[in-house]
Amino acid sequence: MKNISSAAKIGLVLSLGLASGAFAQDFCNASHSGTKKTVSFSVGAGADKGETGQIGDFHYEQWNKSGSATTDFYTDGSFSCSFSNTDDFLCREGLYYGMNSGKDPLAVGNLVADYSMKTFTNDKSISYAYAGIYGWMQNPLIEWYIVDNWGPASRPNWLGTSQGKITVDGAEYEIFTADANRASIEGNKPFKQIYSLRSTARKCGTISITEHFKAWKQKGITLGSSLYEAKILGEAGQYPEQQGASGKIDFNYAKVYVSNGGGQTKSSSSTAVNPGSSSTAAPKSSSSKGGAVSGTIDACKDEMGHQGSSKTTQGQNNSSVTGNVGSSPYHYEIWYQGGNNSMTYYDNGTYKASWSNTGDFLARVGFKYDEKQTYEQVGPIDAYFNWKKQGSAGGYNYIGIYGWTVDPLVEYYIVDDWFSKPGANLLGQRKGEFTVDGDTYEIWQNTRVNKPSIKGDQTFPQFFSVRKSARSCGHIDITAHFKKWESLGMKMGKMYEAKVLVEAGGGSGSFDVTYFKMTDKKHPLPQPESSSSSEAKSSSSKTVKSSSSTTAIHAAVPRMELKSGNFQVFDMQGRFLGIAKLEAGASMAQVLKSNYKNSGIYMVKQGSFMQRVLVK
């Protein structure tokens, strides 16, 4: 409930270097973690083949001309490649924006890559090699490289025409441009190439991708208006093409992400989509033309676990300790009054927390915002979770989503679980209830008078949504709660944070988040039809398993007479918005207006029946 988040302390943390790359000493010695996907195939002499797909938050690709190759891709972004008797070989993993994405390379955010290359086999059969960042842009078509290492080959001197030098990431890079006419993401055709070549090779570090884009533009080089991809790359080959190259490239750490400039990222790996995989012949860049996201997210069933580097902090009594979670999009905070307490957070956002003999303890991980945008401007915020708890948590405790807004100052909770369910003595005045994510939440408002806040001691309201039945896994549509609160006159301000929280008002216990994913800006993949967890005390949100296309949602289904009960709600693009509860005698249009505020046409679904509803 209490939270003292000193601006001075945050400034100190940032000044000490918790920006991208600050933990280089950690990721340089990292190991592969997470789920592994192995891609392996052989190609006849003179032929080529590529295979692409999605693993976790990242997109991968293996391509080779002649010979055989095998790559292990991991959900943490790392990968390990081996190749034999190939004329040209590429393996890469990172962010994928898609064909003709319309994403301006300088407008997608501050692109950054952290990497560590454990192995680049010193095989004399390799006559050229690149390790670094790779991708394509379209309109015009451009193949681009940021080369940090060239393995067993000599430093490249064949890259084209020099456009001058720049200094970035502590080193000098020379910029080159060239013309090519061969296989590309658009088939065999002419295209431009842009290179940034580091003066001295390195095997571990941070690459500020966007700084290279800016430097290229400042040199008068035309960039594509549509970014296709940005991936960490290992490439090797032989020229002239004769006997073929063989070797191994192992990136023990690899992560491409969008940073806000201070190290904190507010979005996951961009708008990555999954084009599936392909075993057909393909150009050097890709065997896919892109496509729509498909599948589901089921935090109760999908495996994640603690991945990547970990950090443990004991916090500081009566003061916040806060910072970025590695190179992830997430931010952590720990605060307490008295006792022996700690939290351990991992690169993928999962975390553990423990407390003993504390007066008040809070640990949380999620999104930290800049207090400049309302939740409507931020876009839909979603959380996916699976947690376990043990022990006791004193006289009050909350598990779920937590945060603050400013202008007005509001402390808010979405409570999905507890050690003992909070009662009216803690929650204040009951304001109403609504149904979302498979259950009904009671809504409460309380007032704190001259109490600690993110802006010092203040008087401010607290907003609560408390789930009727506790659960330990599932999905929380955070924005749906914000909209409902505001429909009840509970005014939200500009976003300060939205995080997965455990708070304990005493006792001794522990909390372990083993699945963690948060997104903002837009709703991601749909939810599964029902919770698969035996721990969940109530089912998670029921939604369709079909893709989010309008065609799938508008399949031929009979119209219906709207009856009381729960309805799934979709927009006209087929995106799932949440669950609405229709009471007997009420108007569905009024219910939708109350829950979602915006006017327009909605699709509501109950069982096998679906109907459009106009909200004015």
N, C-alpha and C positions, 0 to 999 in steps of 0.2 A: 504494500500500500504506500509506503514511504519511498521516496527516491530523491536523492540529492545528486544531481548530475552537473558537476561544476564545469562551467565553460572554460575556466582556466586549466583544469585538468585535461579536458579534451584537447585544448590547444597544445599542452605539453606533450600529450601522446602523439599528436600529429607531427610536432616539431622533432620528436625523437625518431621519426622515420617509419611510421606504420603505413607508409604508402606502398605501392606495388614494388616487390623486390626486397622489402625490408627483411624478410625471413629467408634470404637467399641461402644462408648457411644451413637452413633446414632443408629446403627443397633440393639443394645440390646433392644431398645424401639420401634423398627419399627413395622409397621402393614402390613398385607397382602395387596398386590396391584397387579393390572393387571387383566387380564382375568382369570377366574376360570374354572377348569374342575373337575367335581365330579365323582368319581368312587365308586360304591356301589354294593355289592353282598353278598350272603350267601352261605355257603357250609355245606353239611351234615356231620354227625359225621364220623371222620376218613378220610374224603376226603380233597383235597386241590385245590386251584385255584389261578391264578394270572392274572393280567391285566396290560399291559404296553402301553406306548404311548409317544408322544412328545407334549410338550406345550411350546411355545416360543422357547428359545434356550436350553431348558432342556428336559431331558428324565425322565419319572416317572414310578413307579411300586408300585402296591399293591398286597400283597400275604397273604393268611391266610389258616391255616389248621383247619377245622371245624369252626362253628360259623358264625357271620356276621361282616362286616366291611364297613366303609365309609371314603373316603379321599377326601378332597378338595385340588387340586393342582393348583398353581398359576404361571403365566408367569414370575413373578419375582424370581422364585425358591423356594419360601416358600410353606408350606403345613401344613394341620391340619388333624389328623387321629383320628377316634374313632373305637372301636372294642368291641365285646361282645361274651362271651362264646366260645372263641377260644383257641386252644391248642398252636398255634404259629402264630404270626402276624408280618408282616413287611410292612412299608411304606417308600418310599425313592424317592428322586429327585436329579438330578445332571447331570453329564457327562456320555455319553454312547459311547463307541468306537466300539462295535460289536463283533460278534463271529469271533475268529481267526483274529483279527484286524491287527496283526503284529506290534502293537505299543508297544515298549519296555517301561515299567513303568518308567524307569529312563531317557527316551529320549523324552517323550511327552511334556516336559516343566516343569516348577515349579508349580506343582499342589497345590492349596491353597483352603481352605474352610472357609468362615465366616458364623457363625450361631448364632441364639438366640432361645432358647427353652422356650416358655412362660409357657407351661403346660406339666407335666407328672403326670397323675392322680395317687394319692396314694391309690391304690386299693389292698387290702390284697390278692385278688385272683391271683395277679401277683407274680410268684416265681422267674422269671429271666427277665432281661430287659437290652437293650443296646441303647444308643443314641450317635451318633458320625458319623464316616465315614465308609462306607461299600462298598465292591465290590468283583469282581472275576478277576483272571488272568488265562490264559491258557498256556499250554506247559511249565511246568506241570500245572495241574488244582489246583488252590488255591482259597479258600474263605478267605477274609481278613477283619479285623475290626480295627478301631481306636476308642476306647471307652472313651468318656468324661463324661458320666453320666449313671447311672443304675437305675434311677427313684425310685420307691418304694421298689425295691428289695435290698438285701444286696450287697455289693461290690463283684463281681464275684471271686470265689476261685476254680472254676472248669474248667478253660480254658486250661489246659494241662501242658506242661513242661516249666518252666521258662528258658528263654535264657538271663537273665540279665536285667539291667535297663539303660535307657537313659534319658537325660534332653532335652526337646524341648518345645517351646511355654511357657516358664516360669514354667514348672512343670516336675515332674518325672513320667515317664511311665515305666511299666514293660512289657517285651515282652514274649509272650507265643506261643508255637506251639503245634498242636494236629493233630491227624489223625481222619478222618470221613469217613463213607460209607453210603451214603443216597442220596436223591434228590439233583441234582446240575444243572448247566446250560447245562451240557452234558448228562443229564439223571441220573439214579441211578448208582453210581459208587464210588470207593474210591477217596478221595482227601485230600489235606493238608489244615490246617487252621493256620492263623497267626493273633495274637492279639497284639495291644499296649493298655495297660490298665492304665489310668491316676490314680495317687495316691489319688487325691481328686476330687470329682465331681464338675462340673461347668455347668452352663446353657447358657453361652454366651461367645464367643471368636473366635479366629482364630486357625485353625489347619493347620500346614505346612505338607501336606500329603507326599510330596516328601522326606522330612527329615526322615520320618518314613521308607519309602522304603529304603533309603540309610542306615539307622541304621540296618534294618533287614539284608541287604546284608553284612554289616560289621560284623554282628554276625555269619556269615557263613550260613545264611538261604537262600535257593534257591528260587528265585522269578520266576514267570512265564515270558515268553518272549513276551506275548501278553496280553495287558491290555484290559479287557472287559468293566469295568465301574468304576466310582468313584462318589459315591452319599452320601448325608446326609441322615442318617437312624434313624428311630425309630422302635424298635423291642421289643415285650413283649410276654411272654408265661407262661405256667405252666408245671411243671415237678414234679411227673409223670403226664402224660396226663390223666386228669380225668374230672373235672368239667368245665374247661375252664377259661380263663382270660378275664377281661373286663377293659376298661379304655379309656383314651384320651391322645394323644400326639400332641402338637401344636408347630411347628417351625414357629414363627412369622417372622423370617428372615433366609434364607438359600441360599447360593450361592457358587458353586464350579466353579473355573476358573483357567486359566493358567496365572501365573504372570511371568514377566521378571526378578524378583528378587528385583526390586525397587518399587514394587507395581503396576507399569504400566503393563497392559497386552496388547499384540498386536494381539490377536486373540480371537474370540468369543468362545463359549463353545466347543471348539475343533471340532472334526469331528462327532458330534452327528448326528445320523440318526434316522429315525422314522420307527420302525417296525410295526407301527399300534397298534391296541389293540386286545386283545384276551379274550374270555370268556370261553375258554376250560380249562380243568384241566392242572395244570402246576407245575413244581418243585418250591422249595422255592425261587429260584433266579429269574426266568424269564419264561414267557410263549411264548417268541419269539426267533427265531433264527436269528433275524436281517433282514436287507433288504436294498434296495436302497431308497434314498430320493425321495419323490414324491411331487407333488403340485406346487404352484407358490408363489412368493413374489409379492404383489401388494401394494406398499406404498400409492397409491392413494385411496385404498379401505380398506386395513387391518387396524384395530384399534390398537393403541398402547397407546398414551397419556403419560403424565408425570408419571413415576413410581418410587417408592423407595424414599430414602432420598434425600433431596435437599440441595444445598449450594448456597449462594448468595455472590457475591463479587463485590465491587465497583471499583476494580482495583487500579492502581496507575498511576498518570499522567506521561507520557513519559517513562514508564517502563512496561515490561510485568509482569503480575501475572499469574502463570501457575501451573498445577499439575494434579494429577490423578482424574478421575471421579469415586469416591467411589471404589468399587471392580470390576468395569466394565473393558472392554479392552481399554477404551478410556481415552483421555487426553484433557484438556481444556486450553484455553489461552484467556486473555483479554488485549488489549493495546489501548491507546488513547492519544490524545493531547487536553487537556482542556475539559470543560463541566461537566455535571452531567451524569454519565453513570453507568451501572451495567449489570451483567449477572447472571442468576440462572441456574444451571445445575443439572440434576437428574441422579440417578444411572443407568438408561437404556440408557443414552446418549442424550436424548432429552434436549432441553434448551430454555431459553428465554433471550432476550437481549433488552436493551433500551438505548437511547442516547439523549442528549439535548445540543444544543449549543457547539458541539464539532468541533474541526478542522479536526480530523481524528479518527475514531473508528473502531476497529476490535474485533469481538468475534467469537470463533470457537471451535469445538469439533471434535475429530477423533483420528487417529493413530499418535503416536509419535515414531519415529524410532531412531536407534543408530548411524546413519551416516556411517554404515559399508557395507550396501548392496545397489545395484542398484534396480530399480523397477523390473527388470527381475528376480533378485535373491529373492526379496520379494514375487513374484508371483502376479497373478491378484488381483487388488484392486477394490472393488465395493462399491458404496454408494446408499442407499435407503432412501428417504426423503419425508416429507410432511411439509410444512411451511406456515406461514401467516406473512404478513407484514402490517404495518400501518404507517402513517405520511409521513415524508420527509427525504431525506438523502443527501442534499447538492448538490455540483457540480459534484461529482463522487460517484459511489456506485457499489458494486459487491456482488452478492449472488450466492453461488455455492461451488466449491471445491477450496481449497487454500493450498499452502505449499511451501517448500523450498527443494532444494538439495544442496549438497556440492561437491566440486571437480568435476565439476565446481559449483560455487555458482549461483543458479538460483531461482528466485521467480516466482511462476506460479499460474495461475487462470484458472478454468473451470467455465465460467459464464453462469448460467442457468436462472437467474432472476435478476431484477433490479427495482429501483424506476424510474430512467431515463436511457435509454440504453447508455452504454459508446460508444463514438465515436473515430474516428481515432486520434484525438488530444491527447487522453489518451493512445491509444493502440500501436502507433508506425507504423511499416511497416507491410502491409498485406502480409502474406506468402502463403495463399491458403485456402482451405476449404475441409471438408470431412463430411460424414454422419454417424452418430452413434446414438443409442438410439432414433430413430424415427424422427430426424431432422438434418439439416445441421448446422455445426459450422464453423464460419470464424476463421482463425488462424492468430495471430498477434505476432510481437516481438518488444519489446521496450528496451531501455537501460537507466539505472539509473546511474548517475555519482556521486560518492562520497556521497551516501545516506545511511540512517540507514538500517542495515540488521541483520540477526542472528549472523553475525561475525563482528559486528561493522560497521562503515562507510566504504562502499566499492562501487566499480563500478561493476555492474552486469546486466545481461539481465533479462527481464520479458517475460514470455510466456503466451499468452492468447488463449483460445478457447471460442468464444462467440456464443451462440446459437441464431439462427435467430429469433425464437419466444420464448418469456418468458414462463416459467411454474412454478408451485408451488409444484409439486409432481412428483415422478417417480424414475428412476434408472439412475445412471451415471457410465459407464464403464470407470473408471479413467485411467486404463492402456492403453486402446485404444487410448486415447489422447496422452499419453507419446510416444507410438509407432509412431503415426502419426507425432508428432513434430520431432522426431529423423529422420524420413524418409525425412524431409524437411531440415535437417542439424542443427536442434535446439537440441544441445547436452544436455542431462540430466546427473546429477551426482548421488551421493549416497543419499538415501532417508533420509530426516530429519523429514518430517511430511506429512500427507494427511488428511485434515480436512474439515468439512462443515462450511462455513464462511458466516458471514454478515459483510460488510464493508460500512461505511458511511462517506462521506467527509463533513459533516455538517448537518444542519437541526435538527429536533426532531422527533423521531420515535421509533418503536418497532418491534421486530422480534420474532416469536414463532415457534420452531421446535417441532411438535407434533408426528412425526414418524421419527425414526432415527435408521439406522442399517448400519454398515460398516463391510466388510469382506476383508481379504487378504488371500494369499497363494493359493486359488483356487476359481473358480466361484461357488457360492452357487446355490440355486434353480433357475429354469428359470423364466423369466418375464411373466406376463400375456399378452394376445394377444393385448390388447389395454387398454389405460388409462381409469379408471372409474371415474375420477374426473371431476366435472363440472368446477373446477377452472382452470384446465390445459388448456393453450391456444393452445397447440399442443399435439398430441397423444404421449404417452410414447412408449418405444420400443416394436415392435411386434415380438413375438417369439412363438414357439410351446408350447402347453400345455402338450404335452406328456412328459413322464419321460425322463431322460437324457441317457437312454441306447442306445447303437448302434442299437439294433434291432428296437427301435421305430423310430429312425431317418432314418434307411435304409428300411423303409416299401416300398412296391411296389408302386412306383410312376413313371409316365412317364418321360423320359428324354426330354430335351427341347433345343431349340435354344436360346442361351443367348442373351437377348435383353437389351437395356439400361433401367435403373431404379434402384430401391433399392432391395438388396438381403439380406436375413438373412444368416449368416455364422456360420457354426458349425465345430468343429474338428471331427476326426474319432471316437471319443468316444461319440459323440452326444452332447457335451457341447456347449452351445450357446456362440459365441464369439463377436457378434455385427452385425451391419448393414454396408454393403458395397454398394457404389453407382457406377454403371457402366455407363460411358458416351458412347454415340454413337461412334463406331469405335475403342473403347479401348479394351484391353485384360483383361478378368477377372483375369487371372493369375497375370498380372501386378498390378491390383488393390489390390488383396489379398497380394501380396508381399509388396506393399507400406504400406498397413494398418497394417499387422500383422508380417512382417519381416521374420518369420521363413519359411523355405522350408518344403514341405510335401504335403499331400493330404487334401484338405478341401471339405466340403459339402456346396453348396449354394442352397438356396431355394427361389423361387418367386411364390407366390400363391400356387397352388397344385403341382408345378413342382420342381424337385430336381436334382442336378447333381454334380458329383465329379469334382474337378479341381486340377490338379497337379501344384504345385508351385516349381520351381527349384531354 
